[in-house]
Amino acid sequence: MTGRLATVLEAAVDEGLLTSAVALDGVGHSEGFLRLGGREPTFTPGGSDLAVDLGTGGGLPGVVLATRTRARWLLVERSDRRCRFLKWAVRELDLEVRVEVVNADARDLARSDCRGQAALVTARAFGPPAVTAEIGGALLAVGGTLVVSEPPPRDGVDPVERWPSAGIGRLGLVDAGRWHSGMFGYQALLCASATPDRFPRRGPAMASDPVF
């Protein structure tokens, strides 16, 4: 699997979907999503075994994580071209039984039958924190976790300010901790209660009036 995964990431570089540097660090960066501050996400019999990756693009982290878990994965991507690549990658890695590429806007997915179903939602470079939380939170089952890749810390910027408790609380989310894996940082948000029905809103509303 490792050899074929390397082939997939190299192909993503050749297609212009990933830079060489991002692909080189791609496996390690992706695996860090599963650490959840030292524990791995739980997919329990009788509970949700669904995981969703928002904006999978060239395959990170969703394709890598699909090879590292037994969960059912939805890889969500708006771009037709990227979706064609992802469908090829899924076939190349023999993941078709439990991995689906969804060619859709993630907001629309969060308004579909997938709403409130996921045990895990991941986002590497999906969008601003408020947009990611609004869409990702709506996809989570109560008790599920949204894990977001964080940018490098900047002097004078408190990471907590990116995810204010009052703001994420409006979405039914609570801070579940942050951690580092190598050079990469992550933030986890736990779904403590179902996201209110009015979220996620349409794109213009999320942009002009962010929830936090």
C-alpha positions as CSV (number, residue, x, y, z in Angstrom):
1,M,0.0,0.0,0.0
2,T,2.8,2.4,0.8
3,G,4.3,2.1,-2.6
4,R,1.0,2.7,-4.3
5,L,0.2,5.6,-2.0
6,A,3.5,7.2,-3.0
7,T,2.6,6.7,-6.7
8,V,-0.7,8.5,-6.1
9,L,0.9,11.5,-4.4
10,E,3.5,11.7,-7.2
11,A,0.7,11.7,-9.7
12,A,-1.0,14.5,-7.8
13,V,2.2,16.5,-8.2
14,D,2.4,15.7,-11.9
15,E,-1.2,16.9,-12.3
16,G,-0.4,20.1,-10.5
17,L,-2.8,19.3,-7.6
18,L,0.0,19.3,-5.0
19,T,3.4,20.8,-4.7
20,S,6.4,18.6,-4.3
21,A,7.0,19.9,-0.8
22,V,3.4,19.2,0.3
23,A,3.4,15.7,-1.2
24,L,6.7,14.9,0.5
25,D,5.2,15.7,3.9
26,G,1.8,14.5,3.0
27,V,1.7,11.2,4.8
28,G,3.1,12.5,8.0
29,H,0.8,15.6,8.0
30,S,-2.2,13.4,7.3
31,E,-1.5,10.8,10.0
32,G,-1.3,13.6,12.5
33,F,-5.1,14.2,12.1
34,L,-5.7,10.8,13.8
35,R,-3.8,11.6,17.0
36,L,-6.5,13.7,18.6
37,G,-4.2,14.8,21.3
38,G,-2.8,11.3,21.8
39,R,-5.8,9.2,21.1
40,E,-7.2,7.8,17.9
41,P,-10.8,8.4,16.9
42,T,-13.2,5.7,17.9
43,F,-15.4,4.0,15.3
44,T,-17.6,1.7,17.4
45,P,-19.9,-1.1,16.3
46,G,-23.4,0.3,16.3
47,G,-22.1,3.8,16.1
48,S,-21.1,5.9,13.2
49,D,-18.2,4.7,11.1
50,L,-18.4,7.6,8.7
51,A,-15.6,10.0,8.1
52,V,-15.7,13.1,5.8
53,D,-12.8,15.0,4.4
54,L,-13.6,18.5,3.3
55,G,-11.9,19.8,0.1
56,T,-9.7,16.7,-0.5
57,G,-8.1,18.3,-3.5
58,G,-5.0,16.3,-4.5
59,G,-5.7,13.6,-1.8
60,L,-4.6,15.1,1.5
61,P,-5.5,14.1,4.1
62,G,-8.5,12.0,3.0
63,V,-6.8,9.5,0.7
64,V,-4.0,8.9,3.2
65,L,-6.4,8.6,6.1
66,A,-8.6,6.1,4.2
67,T,-5.6,3.8,4.0
68,R,-5.0,4.2,7.8
69,T,-8.5,3.5,9.1
70,R,-11.4,1.1,8.5
71,A,-13.9,3.9,8.4
72,R,-16.2,4.7,5.4
73,W,-14.9,7.9,3.9
74,L,-16.5,10.6,1.8
75,L,-13.9,12.7,0.0
76,V,-15.7,16.0,-0.8
77,E,-14.5,18.2,-3.6
78,R,-16.2,20.8,-5.9
79,S,-13.7,20.6,-8.8
80,D,-14.6,18.1,-11.5
81,R,-10.9,17.8,-12.4
82,R,-9.9,17.0,-8.9
83,C,-12.7,14.5,-8.5
84,R,-11.6,12.6,-11.6
85,F,-8.1,12.4,-10.0
86,L,-9.5,11.3,-6.7
87,K,-11.7,8.6,-8.3
88,W,-8.6,7.2,-10.0
89,A,-6.7,7.3,-6.7
90,V,-9.4,5.4,-4.9
91,R,-9.3,2.7,-7.6
92,E,-5.5,2.6,-7.6
93,L,-5.5,2.0,-3.9
94,D,-8.4,-0.6,-4.0
95,L,-10.5,1.5,-1.7
96,E,-13.7,1.5,-3.7
97,V,-15.7,-0.6,-1.2
98,R,-15.6,2.0,1.5
99,V,-14.4,5.3,0.0
100,E,-16.7,7.6,-2.1
101,V,-15.6,10.7,-4.0
102,V,-18.4,13.3,-3.7
103,N,-18.4,16.0,-6.4
104,A,-20.3,18.7,-4.6
105,D,-20.1,21.8,-2.5
106,A,-19.5,20.8,1.1
107,R,-22.3,23.1,2.3
108,D,-24.8,21.2,0.1
109,L,-23.5,17.9,1.6
110,A,-24.1,19.3,5.1
111,R,-27.7,19.9,4.1
112,S,-28.2,16.4,2.7
113,D,-28.9,13.0,4.4
114,C,-25.2,13.1,5.5
115,R,-26.0,15.8,8.0
116,G,-25.3,14.7,11.6
117,Q,-23.8,11.4,10.5
118,A,-20.0,11.6,10.7
119,A,-17.8,10.4,13.6
120,L,-14.9,12.4,12.1
121,V,-14.6,15.3,9.8
122,T,-11.2,16.5,8.6
123,A,-10.1,19.7,6.9
124,R,-6.5,20.6,5.8
125,A,-6.9,23.8,3.9
126,F,-10.7,24.1,3.5
127,G,-11.4,27.7,4.5
128,P,-11.6,30.2,7.4
129,P,-12.2,28.7,10.8
130,A,-15.8,30.0,11.1
131,V,-16.7,28.5,7.7
132,T,-15.0,25.2,8.4
133,A,-16.7,24.9,11.8
134,E,-20.2,25.8,10.4
135,I,-20.0,23.2,7.6
136,G,-18.0,20.6,9.5
137,G,-20.0,20.8,12.6
138,A,-23.3,20.2,10.7
139,L,-21.9,16.9,9.3
140,L,-20.9,15.5,12.8
141,A,-23.0,13.1,14.9
142,V,-23.2,14.1,18.5
143,G,-19.9,12.9,20.0
144,G,-18.1,13.2,16.7
145,T,-14.9,15.3,16.2
146,L,-13.9,17.9,13.6
147,V,-10.1,18.1,13.2
148,V,-8.6,21.0,11.4
149,S,-4.9,21.5,10.3
150,E,-3.7,24.8,11.9
151,P,-1.2,27.3,10.4
152,P,2.1,27.9,12.0
153,P,1.8,30.0,15.2
154,R,2.4,33.8,14.7
155,D,3.9,36.0,17.4
156,G,1.2,37.6,19.5
157,V,-1.6,35.4,18.1
158,D,-3.3,33.1,20.6
159,P,-4.5,29.9,18.9
160,V,-7.6,30.0,21.1
161,E,-8.7,33.2,19.4
162,R,-9.1,31.3,16.2
163,W,-11.7,29.1,17.8
164,P,-13.5,31.2,20.5
165,S,-15.7,29.2,22.8
166,A,-18.7,31.4,22.4
167,G,-18.5,31.2,18.6
168,I,-18.1,27.5,18.3
169,G,-20.7,27.0,21.0
170,R,-23.3,28.6,18.7
171,L,-22.7,25.6,16.5
172,G,-22.9,22.9,19.2
173,L,-19.1,22.5,19.3
174,V,-16.6,22.6,22.2
175,D,-12.8,22.9,22.2
176,A,-11.4,19.3,22.3
177,G,-7.8,20.4,22.4
178,R,-4.9,21.1,20.1
179,W,-1.6,19.3,19.4
180,H,1.4,19.1,17.2
181,S,2.7,16.2,15.2
182,G,6.2,17.0,13.9
183,M,6.0,20.5,12.4
184,F,2.2,20.4,12.0
185,G,-0.5,21.7,14.3
186,Y,-4.1,20.5,14.7
187,Q,-7.3,21.7,16.4
188,A,-10.1,19.4,17.5
189,L,-13.7,20.4,18.1
190,L,-16.1,18.0,19.7
191,C,-19.8,18.0,18.7
192,A,-21.5,18.3,22.1
193,S,-25.0,18.9,20.7
194,A,-26.5,18.9,17.2
195,T,-25.7,22.0,15.1
196,P,-28.8,24.2,14.8
197,D,-30.8,23.7,11.7
198,R,-30.1,27.1,10.3
199,F,-26.4,26.2,9.8
200,P,-24.6,26.0,7.5
201,R,-25.8,29.1,5.8
202,R,-25.2,30.1,2.2
203,G,-21.7,31.1,1.2
204,P,-22.3,34.9,1.0
205,A,-23.9,34.9,4.5
206,M,-21.0,32.9,5.9
207,A,-18.5,35.3,4.4
208,S,-20.3,38.6,5.3
209,D,-21.5,37.6,8.7
210,P,-19.1,34.9,10.1
211,V,-20.4,33.1,13.2
212,F,-17.2,34.1,15.0
